[in-house]
């Protein structure tokens, strides 16, 4: 099995820590984590994908060992997209594959929309398309209810509350059930606690939500929308969506109408799998990443 190595990429205005496997391989596969994870959510996939490709899982800006710029503006979508383009440039790759989960998927969608010429293929794991999600946050009672944590994270005391008692509330809210099911270990939990406790990390992590224009509707704002133009959210790269159907945060309606925004779309549903798909179905995720790239590679290896 390919070993995981840790390095840093010095970008224009930020330094990102990343984990990688298969650096000797030609094709680059960037793997983007979401909240409240870090590169570690790909620990099972990195060695498998790294057997064939250069698999790289960065700590997104603000997370774990990457730089943590101060202020909410540093976590707007523009800088987040630029980080990923510059990271690919760091590896000397004009084009690459993107695999992403949760907040990482939001960034990956934005990268693919803004820079389709750079993306060979996009794989989304339980991550919402921005226009569809915005519509659901404005109009769908179930998604509004499921997304109240987004409003809570805007509370100035949120990070202190989540760090209290060694991050116990956040751990229970996210991973306790799958730890109890034996799909994550206490060692895994400790790795997350350590990442969350990095100086400035929790503030940076919730700043992603504070910087986002999307927030669940209130009684006063329900149905008013966010003034988005659907034409600005079209994806023109081959896209594969792998979706755990038991997701507690993102409802299945996030998949409805997705074909109206993506030219080349494949969706595979995983019954009984929740939001934390890389932990609950690690072998399936690894196999699906490899199968997706193999399907769309213009020149397959002999």
N, C-alpha and C positions, 0 to 999 in steps of 0.2 A: 504493500500500500504506500502511496506517495506521502512523504512527510510534509507537514504544514510548517512553513517558514514565515517569520515575521519581519517586516521591513517598514520603511517610511517613504512616502513620496512628498517631495518638496514642491508644492505648486506655487502659483503666482503670489498668493497672499495667505496661504494656509499650508500646514503640514498634516498629512493624513497617515495614520497607521493602517497597515493592511496585513492580512494573512493570505498566503498564496501556496498553491501546489502546481507543479508542472510548468515551472518557469521556462523550461527548455522547449516547450511546445509552442507552435506558431500562433494558433488562434486564441484570441483573448476573450474570456468570459468574465464579465464583472457581475458580482453577486451582491445585491444591495439589501441590507436588513431594514427592519422597521422599528417602531417603538414597542417596548422599551428594551430592545435587543442591542446586539453589537455583532462584530464579525462572527462571534461564537455560534450564532444560530445556523451557520453553514458548516459547522465542524464535521458533520457526517457527509456532506456533499463535496466539500473541497477535495479530499483525497480521491474520491471516485471520478469526479469530473477532471481532476488534475492528471489522471492517467493518460488522457487523450488531448486535453486542452490546457491552456494557461488560465487556471481558475484563481481569481482574485476577489477577496471579500474585504472591503475597506470598513473600518469604523467610520461612519458618516461624520461630518463635521459636528463637533460638540459631544460626541460619544466616546466613552472609554479612553483610549490613548491618543485619539486625534486632537488637534487644536480645538479650543473652545472660545471662539470670538465672543466678545461681550455685546449685549444689545440684541433686541428682537430682530432688527433689520437684517442682521447677518444670517438669519435663517429663513429668509424669503426664498421663493422658488428659483429666482435668478441665480443667486450664488450656489445653490444646491445643484442646479443643472451644470453650471460652469465647473464645479468640482469634478463631476464625472467626465466631462469632456477633457479637462486638463489631466485627469488621471489616465485616461486612454492615451493622451499625448505623451505622458510620462513613460509609457511602455512602448512608444513609437508606433501606435496602431491607428491607422486612418479609419478603420471600421472594426466593429466588435459586436459581441453578443451581450445582451443585458438580461439578467435573471433577477427578479426582485419580489419582495414581500412587504405588505402593509405600507408604511410610509415610504419605504424604498421603492414600492411600486408606483406611488404617486410621483416620485422623482423620475423614475424610469419612463413613465408615460410622458412626462414633460420633456425629457431628453429626446425621446422618439418623435414627438410632435415638432420640436424645434429644430432637430438635427437628424432628419430621416436618412440623410446620406451617410451618416456615421454608424448607423445601427443595422447589423445584418439580420438580427432576429431579436424579438422581445418576448420574454416569458414572464408572466405575472402569476404570483401565488397569493390568493386571497388579498388582493389589492383593488381598490375601487377606481374605475375610470373617473376622472375629475368632473366631467360634465354630468354624467349620470348620478354620481354621488351628490353633487351640488343640488340637483333636482330633488333627490330623495330627502336630503337634509331640509329642504324647503317645504316639501309636500307630503312626505310619507310618515305617518305617525309612529310606525314601528322603528324606522331608521332614526327618527328624531329621538325617540326614547332610548335606543341603543347607543346613541352618540352623546349622551349628556356628559360623559367624561371629558369631551372636547371643551365644553363650557367650563367644567371644573378646573381644567388645566390652566385656564386663563386667570384663575384666582392667584393673587400674588403670594399666597401662603402654600400653594400646591406642592412645590418642591420640598419644602420643609416637612410637610405632613407625610409625603411619600418616603422621605429618608428616615423618618422616625422609626425607632425600634428595629434598626438595621434593615430597613426597607420591607418590613413584614407585610404591611397592607398591600403594597404593589406586588409583592411576590404572590400573596394569596389571590389577588384579583386576576393575575395573569396565569401563573403556572401551577398553583397548588393542586388543581384537579389532575393535571397530567403527571405531576410528581407522584401523587397518590396512586395513579394507575401504573406506575413503574416506567413511564415513558421519558421521564427526566429524573436525574439523581439529585441527592442533596449536594453533591459536588458541583453539579451544574448550577444549582441554586446559589451556591456560594460564589461561583464565577460571576453571576449576574449581580449579586450584592456588591462585589468588589468593583465591577464596572460602574454601577450606579453611584458608588461612593467616591469615585474620582473627583477631585476638586473642580467644581463648576459644571460637572456633567449633567446633573439633574435639571439645573436651570436651563442649560442649553437644550436638553431633550424636550422640555415642555415649551421652550421658545419656538419650536417647530409649529406647535399649535397656535401660539400667540401671534406668530407671523402670518398664519394662513387666513385668507379672507373667508374661509368656510367655517361656519358654526351652526349647530342645530337651531332650527327656527323656534321662536317663542310664540305665544298666542298672538302677540302683536305683529310678528314678522312672517308668520306662516303663510305660504303661498306667494310671497312677494318675490322670491327668487334672488339671484345674485347678479343679474344683468349680463350673463355670459352669452356669447354667440357660439352656437354649436359648431359652426364651420371652423372655429379656431381650435377645435379639439379632435380633429381627424388624425388617425394614425395610419401611415402609409408604409409600414414595414410588417413582415410576417409576424403574427402574434399568436401565442399559445397561452391560454388561461387555464391554470390548474386550481380548482376551487373546492375547499373543504366545505361541505354543505351544512355542517353543524356549527358554523361560525357564530359566535355570540355577539360580535360587534357589527359585522357587515351582512345585511340580509341578502337573500338570493336574488332579489330584484335588481341588485347591482349588475347582474348579467343580462337583464332584459333590455333589448335594443342595442346591445354592444356592437352587433354587426353593422349598425348604422354609422358607427364611428371608425371601424377598422376594416380595411379592404380585404385582408387575408387573415381570417380569424378561425382558430380552433379552440373549443372549450371542452375540458374534461372535468367532470364532477366526481368528488370523492365522498360518498355517503358515510356519515358517522365521524368524519374528521372535522375538527374545529378550526379555529383561526390559526393555530400553531402547527401548521402543516409540516414544516421541516422537522419538528420534534416527533410528531405523531406518526408520520409516514416517511421516515428518512430514506428508506430504500426506494420507495415509489418516486419520491422527488428526484433522487439521483438518476434513476433510470429514465424518467421523463425528460430531464434536462438533456441527457445524451441523445435520446430518441428524437427530440425536437430539433436539435442542431443537425443531427444526421439527415433528417428529412429535408431541411431547407438549405444545406450547404451546396453552393453552386458547383463545387468540385469536391466530390467525396474521395476520401483516401482509398486507394486500391487495396 
